[in-house]
Amino acid sequence: MFKKIEIVILGGGTAGWMCAAALARLAPNICSVRLVESDDISTVGVGEATLPQLKEFNDLIGINEADMMSKTAATFKLGIEFSNWGQRGNSYIHPFGAFGQSMGGVEFHQQWARANTGESLEAYSYAVQACRNHKFDFPVDSFGEVNSTYSYAYHFDAGLYAAYLRHIAEKSGVERIEGVVNSVSTHPDNGNIQSLMLASNQEIKGDYFIDCSGFRSLLLGQTLKVPFEDWSPWLVCDRAWAVASESGQALLPYTRSIAHEAGWQWRIPLQHRMGNGYVFSSQFISEDEAAACLLRNLEAPALSDPRLIRFKAGRYYSAWEKNCIAIGLSSGFLEPLESTSIYLIQVAITNLLKLFPKHKTDVTLSAEFNRLMDMEYSRIKDFLILHYHLNQRDDSELWRYCRSMPIPESLAQKIELFRWRGYVDSFSFGLFNLASWQAVYIGQGLSQAATDPFANNLPLSDARYQMDTLASKIRARVNLMPSHRDFIADYCPFRK
Ligand SMILES: Cc1cc2nc3c(=O)[nH]c(=O)nc-3n(C[C@H](O)[C@H](O)[C@H](O)COP(=O)(O)OP(=O)(O)OC[C@H]3O[C@@H](n4cnc5c(N)ncnc54)[C@H](O)[C@@H]3O)c2cc1C
């Protein structure tokens, strides 16, 4: 008879419970799942802005969207607004949607640069216009309609989302074990993890161990001693103060990222409060000054004292090592600028399901898992560094440092290609495609020296006409959308 693989998950934060719920719902005949967590060791308690891919994950495990949103005080997210990034006083939105559509066989920004109508690129993005007008509605599934050109994500209360997943996981057969792991034993021959020993002296054995222990990385980093690749020379922020405040006046359908002198501040609108934080570099500001800066820049009164979180940008060289797979902060962290951590948890879970192991460890599977995760991390790394590097701010050390720091060759090449004539690399797998790079390059003031010569195949007057028509269609359609606040009140009001 087939013996189920025994999976032990260490950690009950967002990573642990996402993993437990997914395994219990999607692989109930293949594995049994136990999850160990301790009420004495708190979760990181942040992680409230997501990416559109999370809807696929939720759908996959059978989550009802309106129910999940109402129980996690969630709001919709159509993108991120970056204020003061390229230079002080400017603002652009990185939307979950397209800027225009390709015209005359070339990408939209080529015609936009060529036509030089004086209209901002944002006028041609449905998602950006919805953000700017605080509107929300679901995209339609009808090719060619302006309101089919975007997707959406969520802002939610991270603690409530983990609790929601825990409920699903436990209902689907996951056994939760409360206790602090004091020591970990490994096999003397092959170095595999054998068991976790709890403070209560209970020993938890398993075939595979999923390390969701957060920044401690108790299994992958501390026990198996997988080395950490440090990316802090490029991503210099290493601290964050986080605090909840009362809600702001408007219920924005987007996250805000406001650059300050030594980092940036997030504002994440939930139904019952605003999530705030200041991500900063301790090289350029003291912890006390950063806390004061955050509190000074809240839109509404704080609900508690701010909490300090320390971190280092980078990731462990192999997230799957022997019979241990690290998922979440235990595998690496790339700072929250583009809300990519929960996405990386999701990708790790789906890759694990695709490469689900048998009882015996197999390095072919772990090598492929690690290759796929490397690719995701590297792309995100370049995209995040771009935000810091591409700035014209001269008012503080952090921005001067980031502008002149040596950047990875892969990113330098991308920037040069855009500068040359607006070339943007595209791929069909992973995060951050055309619209994302267009938003940041153009939003932070990088201009292209020339346009793609193929753009001239379309007469300039036609290009301008098509662009005007598109902008008017977007304006007219956005006017018909309900406000984000009304939409939420109707679809998923917060229920405790
Ligand atoms: C400042 C900041 C802002 C962020 N913002 C975002 C965002 O907007 N969007 C996004 O996608 N991500 C964001 N993230 C990342 C996000 O918070 C995490 O990816 C997510 O919360 C998952 O965390 P985790 O489950 O890996 O770890 P944790 O939440 O830290 O959970 C660790 C778990 O391990 C358990 N544990 C640890 N040691 C032991 C032990 N010895 N014995 C028993 N149990 C143990 C703890 O009890 C806990 O349950 C942010 C991170 C930071 C630092």
The ligand as a Tripos MOL2 file, in Angstrom:
@<TRIPOS>MOLECULE
LIG
   53    58     1     0     0
SMALL
NO_CHARGES

@<TRIPOS>ATOM
      1 C1          8.7650   45.3530    6.8690 C.3       1 LIG1
      2 C2          8.1510   44.2670    6.0580 C.ar      1 LIG1
      3 C3          7.0500   44.5330    5.2600 C.ar      1 LIG1
      4 C4          6.4980   43.5230    4.4570 C.ar      1 LIG1
      5 N1          5.4720   43.8170    3.6100 N.ar      1 LIG1
      6 C5          5.0480   42.8710    2.7300 C.ar      1 LIG1
      7 C6          4.0220   43.1410    1.7910 C.ar      1 LIG1
      8 O1          3.4350   44.2140    1.7720 O.2       1 LIG1
      9 N2          3.6880   42.1610    0.9260 N.ar      1 LIG1
     10 C7          4.2890   40.9380    0.9330 C.ar      1 LIG1
     11 O2          3.9970   40.0990    0.0730 O.2       1 LIG1
     12 N3          5.2070   40.6460    1.8640 N.ar      1 LIG1
     13 C8          5.5970   41.5640    2.7480 C.ar      1 LIG1
     14 N4          6.5350   41.2530    3.6810 N.ar      1 LIG1
     15 C9          6.9610   39.8770    3.8300 C.3       1 LIG1
     16 C10         5.8600   39.1150    4.5740 C.3       1 LIG1
     17 O3          5.6310   39.7110    5.8300 O.3       1 LIG1
     18 C11         6.2640   37.6530    4.7570 C.3       1 LIG1
     19 O4          6.6490   37.1040    3.5330 O.3       1 LIG1
     20 C12         5.1060   36.8390    5.2810 C.3       1 LIG1
     21 O5          4.5430   37.4290    6.4140 O.3       1 LIG1
     22 C13         5.5460   35.4370    5.6050 C.3       1 LIG1
     23 O6          6.3180   35.3750    6.7660 O.3       1 LIG1
     24 P1          6.7540   33.9430    7.2690 P.3       1 LIG1
     25 O7          5.5280   33.1240    7.4400 O.co2     1 LIG1
     26 O8          7.8170   33.4480    6.3980 O.co2     1 LIG1
     27 O9          7.4200   34.2270    8.6890 O.3       1 LIG1
     28 P2          6.7710   34.6710   10.0880 P.3       1 LIG1
     29 O10         5.5190   35.4420    9.9240 O.co2     1 LIG1
     30 O11         7.8640   35.3420   10.8480 O.co2     1 LIG1
     31 O12         6.3900   33.3100   10.8100 O.3       1 LIG1
     32 C14         7.3710   32.5040   11.4330 C.3       1 LIG1
     33 C15         6.6790   31.4010   12.2170 C.3       1 LIG1
     34 O13         7.6590   30.5070   12.6950 O.3       1 LIG1
     35 C16         7.3810   30.1680   14.0380 C.3       1 LIG1
     36 N5          8.6460   29.8170   14.6890 N.ar      1 LIG1
     37 C17         9.8610   30.3830   14.5180 C.ar      1 LIG1
     38 N6         10.7870   29.7750   15.3060 N.ar      1 LIG1
     39 C18        10.1310   28.7840   15.9620 C.ar      1 LIG1
     40 C19        10.5190   27.8110   16.9210 C.ar      1 LIG1
     41 N7         11.7790   27.7210   17.3650 N.pl3     1 LIG1
     42 N8          9.5750   26.9640   17.3870 N.ar      1 LIG1
     43 C20         8.2820   27.0270   16.9600 C.ar      1 LIG1
     44 N9          7.8720   27.9510   16.0500 N.ar      1 LIG1
     45 C21         8.7720   28.8140   15.5810 C.ar      1 LIG1
     46 C22         6.7390   31.4210   14.6240 C.3       1 LIG1
     47 O14         5.9410   31.1070   15.7540 O.3       1 LIG1
     48 C23         5.8720   31.8670   13.4250 C.3       1 LIG1
     49 O15         4.6480   31.1780   13.4850 O.3       1 LIG1
     50 C24         7.0580   42.2370    4.5080 C.ar      1 LIG1
     51 C25         8.1210   41.9610    5.3690 C.ar      1 LIG1
     52 C26         8.6740   42.9620    6.1290 C.ar      1 LIG1
     53 C27         9.8340   42.6500    7.0280 C.3       1 LIG1
@<TRIPOS>BOND
     1     1     2 1
     2     2     3 ar
     3     2    52 ar
     4     3     4 ar
     5     4     5 ar
     6     4    50 ar
     7     5     6 ar
     8     6     7 ar
     9     6    13 1
    10     7     8 2
    11     7     9 ar
    12     9    10 ar
    13    10    11 2
    14    10    12 ar
    15    12    13 ar
    16    13    14 ar
    17    14    15 1
    18    14    50 ar
    19    15    16 1
    20    16    17 1
    21    16    18 1
    22    18    19 1
    23    18    20 1
    24    20    21 1
    25    20    22 1
    26    22    23 1
    27    23    24 1
    28    24    25 2
    29    24    26 1
    30    24    27 1
    31    27    28 1
    32    28    29 2
    33    28    30 1
    34    28    31 1
    35    31    32 1
    36    32    33 1
    37    33    34 1
    38    33    48 1
    39    34    35 1
    40    35    36 1
    41    35    46 1
    42    36    37 ar
    43    36    45 ar
    44    37    38 ar
    45    38    39 ar
    46    39    40 ar
    47    39    45 ar
    48    40    41 1
    49    40    42 ar
    50    42    43 ar
    51    43    44 ar
    52    44    45 ar
    53    46    47 1
    54    46    48 1
    55    48    49 1
    56    50    51 ar
    57    51    52 ar
    58    52    53 1
@<TRIPOS>SUBSTRUCTURE
     1 LIG1         1 GROUP 0 **** ****
